[in-house]
């Protein structure tokens, strides 16, 4: 399943900060950011990580993360 989120992650430096935390939470899964999109999209392919865990991680690290509808 592909989950899509709107975020406030603005640059590669922020992605580098988030990367080790995301890699730990979303083990062996694919994820990426589209920083050129106005919604600063975060996409993740996972069947194992609940949406609320992803959102909680972003909030704890000081970023916004809102799931977008299909």
Backbone as a ProteinNet text record, in pm:
[ID]
protein_1_A
[PRIMARY]
XXXXXXXXXXXXXXXXXXXXXXXXXXXXXXXXXXXXXXXXXXXXXXXXXXXXXXXXXXXXXXXXXXXXXX
[TERTIARY]
84.6	0	90.2	50.3	124.3	46.2	113.5	54.5	114.4	31.3	76.6	40.4	139.7	122.8	164.1	94.3	133.6	221.8	337.7	428.3	473.8	551.3	614.1	766.8	813.1	956.3	999	1090.9	1119.3	1246.6	1342.1	1468.8	1538	1647.3	1721.3	1786.6	1820.2	1879.4	1780.5	1654.4	1550.5	1529.8	1533.8	1520.2	1635.5	1755.8	1872	1855.5	1796.3	1768.4	1666.7	1562.5	1456.4	1496	1586.9	1620.5	1649.7	1739.7	1765.7	1643.5	1559.2	1437.3	1336.3	1321.5	1229.5	1278.7	1409.7	1465.5	1443	1448.5	1427.2	1280.1	1189.7	1046.7	996.9	1042.1	991	1099.3	1132.9	1239.5	1203.5	1300.2	1289.4	1173.5	1129.8	1021.5	1075.1	1008.1	1049.4	975.5	1048.9	987.2	1063.3	993.7	1058.9	978.7	1045.9	982.9	979.6	875.7	870.1	866.8	984.5	995.1	956.2	942.5	900.3	749.1	677	531.5	495.4	388.9	348.7	311.4	272.5	236.7	354.6	474.2	594.4	562.9	523.5	470.8	573.4	526.8	601.8	523.4	588.3	524.4	598	521.9	582.2	503.8	576.8	515.7	530.1	419.2	423.9	288.8	295.1	175.7	190.1	301.6	334.3	327.3	345.3	353.7	222.6	156.1	30.9	53.7	-44	-39.6	-9.8	-73.3	-56.2	87.8	161.3	301.5	388.2	358.9	432.5	405.8	278.8	242.6	303.6	305.7	362.4	512.5	582.4	726.2	753	679.5	697.3	673.1	564.1	532.2	641.4	687.7	791.9	920.4	946	1067.4	1044.8	923.7	896.4	843.1	786.9	734	586.1	516.1	375	365.2	262.8	244	95.1	30.3	-113.6	-140	-207.2	-236.5	-334.2	-305.2	-394.6	-485.2	-608.4	-702.4	-656.7	-701.7	-668.1	-710.1
-116.1	0	123.8	225.5	351.6	455.3	512.9	619.8	751.5	854.7	985.7	1089.6	1171.4	1271.5	1410	1510.6	1649.8	1683.6	1747.2	1781	1926.6	1969	2100.6	2087.3	1972.7	1949.1	2028.2	2122.4	2218.7	2194.9	2117.1	2106	1973.5	1950.5	1824.5	1810.9	1922	1916.6	1856.3	1896.6	1841.6	1692.8	1654.7	1513.1	1432.9	1487.8	1420.6	1403.9	1502.3	1492.8	1382.1	1374.5	1276.3	1134	1120.2	990.7	880.3	898.8	786.8	746.5	843.3	814.9	739.4	782	714.2	573.7	560.9	427.9	332	383.6	298.2	257.1	351.3	322.3	238.6	273.5	212.5	120.5	18.2	-73.6	-149.7	-157.6	-237.7	-194.7	-72.6	-20.6	98.4	131.4	244.5	370.4	482.1	610.5	719.6	831.8	945.6	1072.6	1185.2	1316.1	1377.8	1454.2	1538.6	1682.3	1740.9	1876.3	1982.9	1945.6	2041.1	2059.9	1967.3	1977.1	2081.1	2155.6	2259	2200.2	2072.5	2006.7	1933.5	1943.9	1878.5	1732.2	1659.1	1523.5	1424.9	1343.1	1228	1104.4	1011.1	885.8	769.8	671.6	551.9	429.3	324.5	195.9	106.6	78.5	-6.8	-70.7	-190	-258.7	-281.4	-234.1	-268.1	-151.6	-29.9	84.9	163.5	174.8	251	400.3	462.7	605.5	686.7	650.9	728.9	725.3	617.2	610.3	703.7	711.6	802.9	947	980.6	1116.6	1153.1	1060.1	1083.6	1111.3	1036.2	1058.1	1198.6	1239.2	1373.7	1480	1467	1565.7	1572.5	1456.1	1450.6	1518.7	1514.3	1574.8	1718.4	1771.3	1911.3	1941.4	1841.4	1860.1	1822.2	1882.5	1850.9	1738.4	1654.6	1541.6	1505.2	1524.7	1500	1404.1	1292.9	1195.9	1256.7	1237.6	1284.1	1170.2	1202.8	1098.3	1040.1	918.2	850.2	927.8
0	0	0	-75.9	-79.1	1.3	100	180.5	134.2	126.7	80.1	186	220.1	324	274.5	321.1	304.3	424.5	399.5	508.7	497.6	595.1	588.3	580.8	531	511.3	387.8	404.7	298.3	218.2	271.4	199.1	228.2	153.6	167.1	303.9	364.1	497.6	597.7	587.5	674.7	646.5	519.1	483.2	543.6	537.8	596.8	747.3	811.9	955.3	984.2	901.8	922.3	883.6	788.9	730.5	832.3	929	1020.6	1103.5	1135.5	1212.3	1126.3	1000.6	909.5	877.5	855.8	827.2	943.5	1064.3	1181.9	1194.2	1168.5	1179.1	1061.6	942.3	819.7	762.6	836.4	797.7	670.9	581.7	459.7	369.8	383.9	300.9	219.8	113.1	29.8	73.6	78.5	107.9	33.8	6	-58.7	-36.8	-62	-54.8	-193.3	-221.6	-340.6	-290.9	-275.8	-220.5	-322	-448.9	-551.8	-554.9	-499	-490.7	-384.5	-406.4	-310.5	-174.5	-171.3	-45.6	19	-41.3	13.6	48.2	-54.6	-41.1	14.7	108.4	158.8	120.3	47.7	6.8	72	113.1	171.6	127.1	89.9	56.6	178.4	243.7	361.8	389.4	440.3	489.9	640.1	695.5	832.8	930.6	883.3	973.6	971.4	1085.5	1090.8	1064.9	1003.4	973.3	1098.6	1209.1	1331.9	1381.9	1355.9	1397.4	1313.8	1185.5	1097.3	1138.6	1159.1	1198.2	1333.1	1424.5	1556.4	1547.5	1463.8	1445.5	1392.7	1290.6	1234.4	1341.3	1414.9	1519.6	1625.5	1668.8	1772.3	1726.2	1595	1540.3	1493.4	1516	1486.9	1348.1	1282.7	1147.2	1141.8	1047.7	1024.2	922.3	936.2	847.3	847.7	734.5	724.3	608.7	638.7	532.2	433.1	304.9	199.1	154.7	118.9	74.1	-59.5	-85.4	-211.9	-332.7
[MASK]
++++++++++++++++++++++++++++++++++++++++++++++++++++++++++++++++++++++

